[in-house]
Amino acid sequence: MTSNILQRNNVKISGKGEQPIMFAHGFGCDQNMWRYITPAFEQDYKLILFDFVGSGQSEISAYNPERYSTLHGYAQDVLEICEVLDLRDVIFVGHSVSSMTGMLAAVSEPGYFSRIVMVGPSPCYINDENYKGGFERQDIEGLLETMEKNYIGWSSFLAPQIMGNQDRPELGAELTESFCSTDPVIARQFAQATFFSDYRNDLSKLKLPSLIMQCSDDIIAPLEVGEYLHRNLPNSTLKVMKATGHCPHVSSPDETIDIIREYLSHMS
């Protein structure tokens, strides 16, 4: 069972410290996206990196459309990794959709975790009357339709927009390549689970301290979303970053490291 789960999610363990810090990648990415961040934590923490099923070097054969039709299936992956490694006091660092995945895992089994660090999080991507998520429902429907018809074209157009930092096209190119290496059918279902999700009612259930890292110009998670999260997540800290785009751990690793370090230095 243990080796199955570790293999399924391509789990990699490193670092010289005792306290576990777990890094969870976002949509269309894999654990490689954390490569600029992890060296800064190697000395003091036990690092846990993994790929969600359907991403990176995970076991695609373990993909179950029903299980992964909502983020709860991905949260289950996180909990199973914690269980087989017998982890406690985990600092969970999630990028984008993984922020909510980590929150769901911590609400379900708080005993495994000590803090949640959210990089570019959003509890709901679709606008409604009193909430600005950044997208209209028909935008998302159009996005998924295009994805289905021409996944490579969709990736080539959208990935650079998500990355931002147009003056550094190599960053957008890396994200495009990452998107394109994901199975299109799985990617579309993950996108659906992500963009149609609404976890606003779950925010109040997270009792652990959380850090919200909000980029200053992000087409996926606008500033209003970070502020909404801060108002509705008990025990949260909001840091608006100088970094722009949706992937500061790739585009602005130094600032990302500094903010996480500073936050963790206040842990009791």
Backbone bond lengths (Angstrom), bond angles and torsions (degrees), N, CA, C in turn:
res aa  C-N    CA-C-N  psi(-1)  N-CA   C-N-CA  omega(-1)  CA-C   N-CA-C  phi
1 M - - - 1.478 - - 1.528 110.48 -
2 T 1.350 115.33 -49.79 1.470 119.84 -177.45 1.515 111.09 -56.78
3 S 1.344 115.78 -54.70 1.460 118.70 -176.05 1.526 110.45 -64.44
4 N 1.347 116.62 -31.43 1.463 119.97 178.98 1.515 111.64 -60.26
5 I 1.325 115.88 -47.74 1.467 120.54 -177.58 1.525 110.34 -68.56
6 L 1.330 116.36 -42.21 1.469 119.68 -179.34 1.526 110.55 -65.28
7 Q 1.322 115.68 -35.28 1.467 120.39 177.63 1.521 110.00 -74.11
8 R 1.318 114.94 -44.27 1.476 120.49 -178.75 1.527 110.79 -52.71
9 N 1.332 115.77 -45.16 1.464 120.51 -176.74 1.532 113.73 -100.33
10 N 1.341 116.26 11.43 1.470 120.43 177.81 1.536 110.89 49.37
11 V 1.334 115.01 51.29 1.474 120.31 -175.22 1.526 110.51 -73.86
12 K 1.341 115.52 132.44 1.469 121.70 177.13 1.528 108.41 -123.14
13 I 1.344 115.52 131.44 1.466 120.90 -177.93 1.519 108.89 -118.23
14 S 1.328 116.38 132.11 1.469 119.70 178.11 1.525 108.69 -150.72
15 G 1.332 117.00 -174.75 1.463 121.10 176.07 1.514 112.69 96.76
16 K 1.335 114.94 157.06 1.468 120.66 -174.16 1.520 113.62 -104.52
17 G 1.323 117.50 -4.03 1.470 119.81 -175.49 1.513 112.60 -91.73
18 E 1.330 114.81 179.15 1.469 121.71 180.00 1.533 110.86 -95.27
19 Q 1.332 115.88 -42.72 1.473 118.47 -173.79 1.521 111.19 -72.54
20 P 1.338 117.30 127.40 1.466 119.30 -179.08 1.527 112.19 -76.80
21 I 1.325 115.32 137.41 1.456 121.29 170.59 1.528 105.73 -125.68
22 M 1.317 115.18 122.75 1.468 120.50 -173.52 1.524 108.96 -110.12
23 F 1.328 116.66 127.96 1.459 121.59 -179.16 1.523 109.33 -107.33
24 A 1.337 116.04 125.25 1.469 120.87 -178.04 1.526 109.51 -118.28
25 H 1.333 116.30 126.84 1.467 121.30 -175.23 1.525 112.00 -80.80
26 G 1.330 115.17 165.69 1.455 121.17 179.49 1.523 112.99 -93.18
27 F 1.320 115.40 -172.43 1.466 123.01 -179.14 1.534 110.95 -57.66
28 G 1.333 115.85 136.54 1.462 120.95 173.64 1.523 114.04 71.24
29 C 1.325 116.34 9.90 1.469 120.45 -176.35 1.527 109.82 -119.95
30 D 1.335 116.25 -172.68 1.461 121.42 172.45 1.525 107.85 -151.35
31 Q 1.325 116.59 -175.48 1.470 120.17 -173.14 1.531 113.41 -63.22
32 N 1.337 116.33 -20.57 1.457 121.05 179.81 1.542 111.98 -59.13
33 M 1.330 116.02 -25.24 1.473 120.74 -178.26 1.534 112.16 -64.81
34 W 1.325 117.59 -15.07 1.469 120.92 -179.05 1.528 112.26 -93.16
35 R 1.326 117.67 6.28 1.473 119.21 -168.87 1.531 114.00 -64.00
36 Y 1.342 117.53 -23.19 1.473 118.67 179.02 1.529 111.99 -84.22
37 I 1.315 115.96 -14.75 1.469 121.35 -173.73 1.524 111.73 -98.49
38 T 1.337 116.04 -43.08 1.470 119.82 -170.12 1.533 114.96 -60.40
39 P 1.357 120.27 -36.78 1.466 117.74 -178.14 1.530 113.19 -57.07
40 A 1.328 117.13 -29.24 1.472 120.87 -178.62 1.531 111.97 -68.95
41 F 1.335 117.53 -16.64 1.469 120.85 -175.88 1.528 113.25 -112.47
42 E 1.342 115.69 -3.94 1.479 121.37 -176.41 1.532 112.71 -56.16
43 Q 1.324 115.87 -40.21 1.459 121.16 -172.47 1.534 112.70 -68.50
44 D 1.342 115.59 -38.46 1.474 120.02 -169.01 1.518 115.21 -105.71
45 Y 1.324 117.28 -10.70 1.470 119.40 -173.21 1.528 111.34 -133.15
46 K 1.335 113.79 164.82 1.470 120.62 169.88 1.535 105.28 -96.64
47 L 1.311 116.56 116.65 1.463 120.86 -174.17 1.525 111.61 -92.84
48 I 1.322 115.28 131.46 1.469 121.10 176.34 1.527 107.04 -118.59
49 L 1.324 116.12 117.38 1.463 121.05 176.14 1.523 108.65 -119.58
50 F 1.317 116.60 148.12 1.470 119.30 -178.40 1.522 109.50 -158.37
51 D 1.320 115.66 167.35 1.466 122.48 174.13 1.527 107.93 -114.62
52 F 1.318 116.47 133.72 1.466 118.43 173.44 1.519 109.20 -65.32
53 V 1.312 116.70 151.18 1.464 120.55 -179.76 1.530 109.08 -59.16
54 G 1.332 114.92 127.62 1.465 120.30 -176.86 1.513 112.30 101.68
55 S 1.336 116.95 -9.12 1.467 121.11 -179.53 1.528 110.66 -118.60
56 G 1.339 115.57 157.59 1.463 121.26 172.03 1.518 113.11 51.25
57 Q 1.352 114.68 -131.13 1.465 120.93 -177.54 1.535 111.76 -100.53
58 S 1.338 116.02 23.37 1.472 118.87 176.93 1.528 108.90 -69.11
59 E 1.330 115.56 170.15 1.474 119.18 178.45 1.528 109.34 -85.64
60 I 1.311 114.73 105.17 1.474 120.27 -177.90 1.533 110.34 -59.38
61 S 1.338 116.39 -31.74 1.476 120.02 -177.93 1.529 111.58 -63.65
62 A 1.339 116.87 -18.15 1.476 120.00 179.67 1.525 111.89 -84.21
63 Y 1.336 116.80 -2.19 1.463 120.08 -177.23 1.523 110.46 -70.16
64 N 1.322 115.55 129.68 1.464 121.82 -179.71 1.531 107.43 -127.83
65 P 1.342 117.56 110.49 1.467 120.82 -173.92 1.529 113.02 -55.35
66 E 1.322 116.15 -34.17 1.469 118.68 -178.82 1.536 110.70 -71.04
67 R 1.320 115.89 -48.12 1.465 120.47 -179.24 1.531 111.14 -58.95
68 Y 1.335 115.87 -42.43 1.460 119.82 -173.42 1.531 113.09 -96.70
69 S 1.329 116.38 20.68 1.468 118.90 178.28 1.530 111.08 -77.00
70 T 1.343 117.04 -16.45 1.468 120.99 172.89 1.526 108.44 -133.26
71 L 1.324 115.75 168.62 1.470 119.50 -178.94 1.530 111.97 -68.04
72 H 1.337 117.01 -15.44 1.475 118.97 178.63 1.529 111.09 -61.68
73 G 1.337 117.17 -33.31 1.472 120.31 177.44 1.514 111.74 -64.33
74 Y 1.327 115.70 -39.59 1.471 120.12 178.34 1.540 110.42 -71.01
75 A 1.331 115.69 -36.40 1.476 119.77 176.68 1.529 109.78 -62.90
76 Q 1.332 116.24 -34.91 1.461 121.12 177.71 1.534 110.48 -62.74
77 D 1.339 116.72 -39.58 1.476 120.44 175.10 1.527 110.22 -55.54
78 V 1.333 115.36 -47.73 1.477 121.02 -178.46 1.527 110.02 -59.24
79 L 1.332 116.24 -45.95 1.474 120.44 -177.90 1.530 111.01 -65.82
80 E 1.330 117.22 -37.48 1.470 120.09 179.78 1.529 111.10 -67.63
81 I 1.332 116.81 -36.44 1.470 120.10 176.39 1.534 109.24 -65.16
82 C 1.334 116.40 -44.30 1.478 120.46 178.12 1.527 110.82 -59.20
83 E 1.323 115.05 -40.71 1.464 119.99 -176.89 1.528 111.07 -67.85
84 V 1.339 117.29 -49.33 1.471 118.18 -175.66 1.528 112.00 -69.13
85 L 1.333 117.09 -27.15 1.471 119.44 178.20 1.532 111.85 -92.11
86 D 1.343 115.18 -0.58 1.466 121.28 -179.87 1.538 110.97 52.43
87 L 1.326 115.41 51.44 1.464 120.69 -177.29 1.529 111.29 -86.05
88 R 1.334 115.33 148.25 1.468 122.20 173.02 1.520 107.62 -138.98
89 D 1.347 116.41 156.12 1.477 120.07 175.80 1.523 112.58 58.95
90 V 1.312 117.38 34.45 1.466 120.33 -177.35 1.528 110.35 -70.36
91 I 1.331 115.14 132.43 1.465 120.40 167.35 1.519 104.31 -91.15
92 F 1.318 116.52 115.26 1.463 120.65 -176.28 1.519 108.51 -99.24
93 V 1.333 116.74 121.50 1.466 121.33 178.78 1.529 107.39 -112.43
94 G 1.325 116.52 111.79 1.460 120.28 -177.07 1.512 111.50 -116.46
95 H 1.327 116.51 136.38 1.463 120.52 175.38 1.523 109.55 -97.30
96 S 1.335 116.17 131.20 1.456 122.93 172.34 1.536 111.60 56.76
97 V 1.342 117.72 -119.80 1.466 120.83 -176.84 1.536 111.68 -59.92
98 S 1.327 116.76 -27.34 1.468 119.39 -179.74 1.524 112.77 -68.56
99 S 1.323 116.89 -18.73 1.468 119.25 175.68 1.525 109.66 -61.44
100 M 1.333 115.95 -46.52 1.467 119.73 179.52 1.527 110.80 -71.66
101 T 1.335 116.35 -33.73 1.466 120.30 176.83 1.526 109.67 -60.64
102 G 1.335 116.03 -45.25 1.469 120.85 177.61 1.511 111.59 -63.33
103 M 1.334 115.91 -40.28 1.459 119.65 178.56 1.539 110.45 -62.04
104 L 1.332 116.55 -44.83 1.478 119.87 179.69 1.531 110.58 -61.67
105 A 1.330 116.19 -40.85 1.474 120.41 178.83 1.528 110.03 -63.05
106 A 1.334 116.11 -43.36 1.472 120.60 -176.94 1.526 112.30 -72.16
107 V 1.326 116.60 -30.07 1.475 119.63 176.00 1.526 109.13 -70.43
108 S 1.342 115.35 -38.90 1.464 121.00 -177.82 1.530 111.97 -71.53
109 E 1.341 116.86 -44.69 1.476 121.35 -177.31 1.536 109.47 -136.14
110 P 1.342 117.55 73.71 1.470 119.62 -174.23 1.521 113.90 -61.69
111 G 1.331 117.28 -21.07 1.464 121.10 -176.63 1.524 114.65 -60.48
112 Y 1.330 117.01 -22.41 1.472 119.19 -178.69 1.527 113.09 -80.74
113 F 1.329 117.17 -20.96 1.463 120.12 -165.32 1.528 113.31 -116.54
114 S 1.343 115.07 155.49 1.469 118.98 173.23 1.520 111.51 -115.96
115 R 1.332 117.79 -35.52 1.471 122.32 178.71 1.517 110.47 -150.38
116 I 1.321 114.78 156.72 1.462 121.00 175.53 1.524 108.08 -121.67
117 V 1.317 116.21 124.35 1.467 121.91 175.75 1.526 107.39 -108.10
118 M 1.324 116.00 121.61 1.464 121.60 -174.90 1.529 109.72 -111.36
119 V 1.327 117.07 119.98 1.462 122.12 -179.65 1.527 108.51 -105.89
120 G 1.329 117.10 108.80 1.473 120.84 -178.55 1.515 113.93 64.85
121 P 1.356 117.56 45.72 1.471 119.89 -175.24 1.527 112.88 -79.55
122 S 1.331 115.60 160.33 1.460 121.75 169.55 1.525 108.95 -153.09
123 P 1.342 117.52 129.77 1.464 119.63 179.06 1.523 112.00 -84.08
124 C 1.368 115.80 -15.24 1.464 120.35 -177.63 1.530 107.62 -165.04
125 Y 1.326 116.68 126.08 1.471 120.69 -173.54 1.527 112.68 -92.23
126 I 1.336 116.79 -11.54 1.464 120.04 -173.05 1.532 110.21 -103.38
127 N 1.330 114.94 132.38 1.473 120.59 178.54 1.524 109.90 -65.10
128 D 1.337 115.71 144.65 1.459 117.91 161.77 1.528 107.46 -137.25
129 E 1.311 117.70 -170.44 1.467 121.35 -171.03 1.523 114.74 -44.33
130 N 1.338 115.83 -55.43 1.464 118.84 -174.13 1.519 113.13 -110.82
131 Y 1.311 115.40 22.32 1.466 118.09 -174.99 1.526 109.15 -142.36
132 K 1.338 115.24 132.61 1.467 119.22 176.99 1.518 109.26 -108.51
133 G 1.337 116.14 105.06 1.463 120.55 179.66 1.518 112.31 -93.68
134 G 1.342 115.54 -17.16 1.462 119.60 177.31 1.524 114.66 112.67
135 F 1.353 117.03 -17.92 1.473 120.28 -176.96 1.527 110.44 -134.71
136 E 1.323 115.33 149.48 1.467 120.31 167.33 1.529 107.10 -88.17
137 R 1.334 115.94 154.17 1.469 119.57 -178.47 1.537 111.09 -56.02
138 Q 1.345 116.98 -41.40 1.473 118.25 -177.87 1.525 112.14 -67.17
139 D 1.358 116.93 -27.03 1.479 119.62 174.93 1.526 109.97 -61.53
140 I 1.330 114.72 -46.12 1.468 120.03 -177.99 1.523 110.26 -66.57
141 E 1.334 116.09 -41.70 1.472 119.15 179.22 1.528 110.49 -61.34
142 G 1.349 116.11 -40.51 1.466 121.10 178.54 1.521 111.42 -64.82
143 L 1.332 114.19 -39.67 1.469 121.71 179.28 1.529 110.66 -59.93
144 L 1.339 115.38 -46.04 1.474 119.99 -177.86 1.531 111.26 -70.09
145 E 1.337 115.10 -34.01 1.464 119.50 178.91 1.534 110.42 -65.78
146 T 1.336 115.95 -44.88 1.471 120.86 178.75 1.522 110.51 -62.42
147 M 1.343 113.76 -39.76 1.461 120.27 179.71 1.524 111.10 -57.68
148 E 1.344 113.96 -41.75 1.463 120.05 -176.86 1.529 111.02 -69.06
149 K 1.347 115.51 -38.10 1.471 119.67 -176.20 1.528 112.47 -77.24
150 N 1.333 116.11 -39.66 1.466 119.23 -172.73 1.527 109.04 -149.83
151 Y 1.319 115.25 80.71 1.472 119.68 -173.27 1.524 112.73 -63.86
152 I 1.337 116.40 -40.92 1.470 120.15 -178.14 1.532 109.81 -66.19
153 G 1.323 115.64 -43.97 1.468 120.30 178.27 1.519 111.26 -62.50
154 W 1.328 115.02 -43.62 1.470 121.37 178.77 1.529 110.21 -59.28
155 S 1.328 115.73 -46.18 1.475 120.78 -179.13 1.527 111.05 -62.84
156 S 1.335 115.27 -44.00 1.470 120.20 -176.67 1.521 111.55 -65.14
157 F 1.335 115.80 -30.95 1.459 119.55 178.92 1.529 111.25 -81.34
158 L 1.355 115.91 -46.84 1.462 119.22 -169.07 1.532 114.28 -82.26
159 A 1.328 116.98 -38.33 1.478 118.92 -175.20 1.537 112.69 -55.37
160 P 1.350 119.71 -46.94 1.467 118.59 179.16 1.533 112.79 -63.22
161 Q 1.358 116.37 -31.77 1.472 119.91 178.11 1.525 110.41 -67.08
162 I 1.335 114.97 -40.57 1.467 120.29 -179.83 1.528 110.25 -66.53
163 M 1.317 115.88 -42.67 1.463 120.39 -179.42 1.526 111.26 -65.78
164 G 1.358 116.89 -34.16 1.465 119.75 -175.21 1.528 108.99 67.83
165 N 1.337 116.43 -154.14 1.473 120.19 177.55 1.533 111.32 50.31
166 Q 1.344 115.55 54.25 1.470 120.84 -175.06 1.525 112.66 -59.66
167 D 1.336 116.31 -21.31 1.472 119.43 179.19 1.527 111.78 -74.10
168 R 1.337 116.34 -7.41 1.473 120.19 178.33 1.530 108.22 -125.22
169 P 1.341 116.56 73.68 1.472 120.33 -172.20 1.517 113.88 -59.97
170 E 1.341 116.82 -22.12 1.478 118.66 -179.26 1.531 111.22 -64.17
171 L 1.335 117.72 -26.50 1.468 120.53 178.99 1.527 109.96 -69.65
172 G 1.337 115.19 -46.20 1.471 119.21 177.52 1.513 111.10 -62.71
173 A 1.332 116.00 -36.36 1.474 120.45 -179.98 1.525 110.55 -64.35
174 E 1.338 116.35 -38.53 1.469 119.13 179.41 1.526 111.01 -65.73
175 L 1.331 115.96 -42.23 1.470 118.85 -179.79 1.531 110.08 -67.27
176 T 1.330 116.91 -38.84 1.475 120.88 177.28 1.523 109.89 -58.30
177 E 1.322 115.61 -45.93 1.464 120.49 -179.09 1.533 110.81 -62.36
178 S 1.333 115.27 -39.90 1.465 120.33 178.89 1.532 110.25 -64.17
179 F 1.337 116.59 -45.60 1.472 120.77 177.43 1.526 110.17 -58.57
180 C 1.350 115.38 -46.02 1.462 120.23 -173.60 1.526 112.92 -68.57
181 S 1.328 116.46 -21.20 1.474 118.45 -179.31 1.534 111.69 -87.18
182 T 1.336 116.59 -1.13 1.472 120.70 178.41 1.525 109.26 -90.11
183 D 1.321 116.95 141.42 1.465 121.39 177.45 1.543 109.18 -57.47
184 P 1.342 118.34 123.57 1.464 121.16 -174.26 1.529 114.08 -59.31
185 V 1.329 116.84 -36.56 1.474 119.77 -178.66 1.528 110.13 -67.94
186 I 1.328 115.20 -44.86 1.474 120.15 178.50 1.534 109.98 -66.62
187 A 1.332 116.17 -41.48 1.466 119.95 -179.99 1.518 110.71 -60.10
188 R 1.323 116.80 -41.38 1.461 118.89 -178.96 1.529 110.72 -65.82
189 Q 1.329 115.98 -39.68 1.462 117.64 -179.96 1.528 110.91 -69.11
190 F 1.324 116.59 -37.21 1.472 120.87 177.52 1.541 109.08 -64.71
191 A 1.339 115.87 -40.85 1.471 119.85 178.44 1.522 110.47 -62.38
192 Q 1.325 115.85 -40.51 1.464 120.07 179.28 1.533 110.45 -65.01
193 A 1.350 116.04 -44.43 1.477 120.52 179.08 1.535 110.39 -62.98
194 T 1.336 115.49 -32.06 1.459 120.73 -178.77 1.523 111.30 -77.33
195 F 1.330 115.57 -59.48 1.469 119.78 -167.47 1.529 114.14 -76.02
196 F 1.328 117.61 -21.89 1.461 118.70 176.29 1.528 111.75 -95.99
197 S 1.323 116.01 4.64 1.473 118.01 -177.23 1.535 110.34 -76.41
198 D 1.316 114.98 151.96 1.470 120.49 175.53 1.526 107.03 -145.13
199 Y 1.327 115.24 101.31 1.462 120.02 -177.14 1.528 111.46 -110.91
200 R 1.342 115.85 24.21 1.469 119.06 -178.40 1.535 111.97 -61.30
201 N 1.335 115.74 -34.89 1.476 118.42 -179.05 1.522 113.54 -74.70
202 D 1.330 116.55 -10.73 1.468 119.72 -179.50 1.532 112.73 -92.09
203 L 1.330 116.12 -13.59 1.466 119.16 -172.08 1.526 112.20 -59.16
204 S 1.320 115.96 -41.23 1.474 119.35 -176.32 1.527 112.39 -67.45
205 K 1.349 116.40 -14.50 1.480 119.69 -178.34 1.529 112.22 -81.62
206 L 1.347 117.04 -14.77 1.468 119.03 -179.38 1.524 109.46 -81.88
207 K 1.309 116.30 112.18 1.472 119.77 -177.36 1.531 112.19 -94.84
208 L 1.339 116.77 -14.85 1.468 119.69 -178.32 1.522 110.44 -74.85
209 P 1.336 116.84 155.00 1.464 119.48 174.90 1.525 110.17 -64.43
210 S 1.330 115.57 142.72 1.467 119.05 178.47 1.528 110.55 -136.46
211 L 1.325 114.22 150.90 1.459 122.30 176.01 1.524 107.59 -114.93
212 I 1.331 116.45 126.25 1.462 121.91 177.23 1.525 107.28 -104.40
213 M 1.317 117.31 115.99 1.465 121.74 178.12 1.526 107.87 -103.08
214 Q 1.311 114.75 108.60 1.457 122.11 -173.29 1.528 110.20 -108.63
215 C 1.329 116.90 120.70 1.474 118.77 176.96 1.530 109.82 -73.36
216 S 1.333 115.54 151.24 1.467 118.82 -173.38 1.525 113.03 -75.98
217 D 1.331 118.32 -18.87 1.462 119.99 177.16 1.521 107.38 -147.46
218 D 1.334 116.21 99.14 1.460 121.51 -169.72 1.520 108.82 -136.33
219 I 1.341 118.33 115.08 1.473 119.17 -176.66 1.526 112.59 -71.26
220 I 1.324 117.29 -19.67 1.468 119.95 -178.31 1.524 111.46 -87.59
221 A 1.323 116.64 -39.88 1.476 121.34 -178.51 1.528 108.81 -131.52
222 P 1.348 116.93 90.44 1.462 119.36 -179.04 1.527 112.46 -65.80
223 L 1.311 115.08 163.45 1.468 122.07 -176.68 1.529 112.39 -52.03
224 E 1.337 116.69 -38.40 1.474 120.19 -179.29 1.523 111.57 -58.49
225 V 1.330 116.14 -30.88 1.475 120.57 -179.29 1.529 109.88 -68.49
226 G 1.332 116.19 -45.54 1.472 119.99 177.56 1.520 111.37 -59.72
227 E 1.334 115.89 -41.47 1.471 120.02 -179.97 1.526 110.73 -67.16
228 Y 1.328 116.14 -39.65 1.466 120.76 177.36 1.535 110.36 -60.78
229 L 1.336 115.25 -46.04 1.471 119.61 179.42 1.528 110.71 -59.96
230 H 1.328 115.66 -44.27 1.464 120.13 -178.40 1.529 110.92 -61.37
231 R 1.324 116.26 -39.61 1.479 119.63 178.84 1.524 112.11 -68.24
232 N 1.330 116.39 -31.53 1.469 119.76 -170.57 1.523 115.49 -105.91
233 L 1.326 116.99 -9.09 1.473 119.87 176.29 1.525 107.80 -97.68
234 P 1.318 117.55 113.08 1.464 118.81 178.34 1.531 108.68 -60.83
235 N 1.312 117.01 144.22 1.473 119.68 172.20 1.528 112.91 66.29
236 S 1.357 116.43 32.42 1.470 119.15 -178.12 1.524 111.63 -105.57
237 T 1.316 114.94 155.27 1.462 123.68 175.06 1.515 106.77 -121.75
238 L 1.331 117.66 132.82 1.466 121.17 179.22 1.517 109.87 -108.85
239 K 1.325 116.64 128.16 1.470 121.72 174.51 1.519 107.88 -121.76
240 V 1.323 116.86 114.89 1.463 120.27 174.41 1.527 107.08 -87.39
241 M 1.326 115.47 122.79 1.457 120.53 -172.94 1.532 112.04 -89.45
242 K 1.301 115.88 155.97 1.474 120.34 170.69 1.529 108.59 -70.20
243 A 1.320 116.08 -28.74 1.467 121.80 -178.19 1.522 111.12 -57.09
244 T 1.341 115.35 145.86 1.456 120.45 175.38 1.527 108.94 -116.44
245 G 1.347 115.37 168.96 1.465 119.47 -176.49 1.519 109.99 85.37
246 H 1.319 116.07 -172.38 1.465 120.36 -172.70 1.535 112.95 -110.58
247 C 1.342 116.56 0.38 1.476 119.64 -175.90 1.528 111.02 -130.34
248 P 1.342 118.30 65.35 1.462 119.83 -175.27 1.526 113.62 -63.56
249 H 1.344 116.84 -23.44 1.469 119.58 179.41 1.528 110.99 -68.91
250 V 1.345 116.53 -17.75 1.460 121.16 176.40 1.531 110.24 -101.21
251 S 1.343 116.77 -42.88 1.465 120.06 -174.41 1.530 113.23 -85.70
252 S 1.335 117.48 -29.82 1.473 121.42 -178.33 1.527 110.86 -138.07
253 P 1.358 116.66 62.18 1.461 118.96 -173.45 1.531 113.90 -60.91
254 D 1.329 117.63 -36.29 1.474 119.09 -177.35 1.520 111.73 -63.26
255 E 1.330 115.17 -45.71 1.472 118.48 178.81 1.528 110.47 -64.17
256 T 1.324 116.03 -40.31 1.474 120.92 179.61 1.540 110.03 -60.47
257 I 1.332 115.93 -47.03 1.472 120.88 179.54 1.527 110.66 -61.63
258 D 1.333 116.33 -45.63 1.473 120.32 -177.25 1.526 111.66 -60.23
259 I 1.335 115.99 -42.85 1.474 119.69 -177.53 1.532 110.39 -67.84
260 I 1.330 116.57 -43.23 1.481 119.22 179.78 1.533 109.76 -65.36
261 R 1.316 116.77 -44.53 1.476 120.70 179.82 1.521 111.73 -59.82
262 E 1.321 114.26 -47.21 1.467 120.47 -179.15 1.531 110.01 -58.92
263 Y 1.336 115.54 -43.99 1.475 120.88 -179.79 1.537 110.42 -63.89
264 L 1.327 116.29 -45.97 1.462 119.78 -177.50 1.527 112.51 -69.30
265 S 1.328 116.30 -24.54 1.475 119.46 -179.32 1.533 110.93 -67.02
266 H 1.345 116.37 -18.56 1.468 118.84 179.05 1.527 112.71 -93.92
267 M 1.335 115.76 7.91 1.466 117.92 179.32 1.523 109.85 -67.75
268 S 1.309 114.09 137.33 1.477 116.83 -178.93 1.508 109.42 -80.39
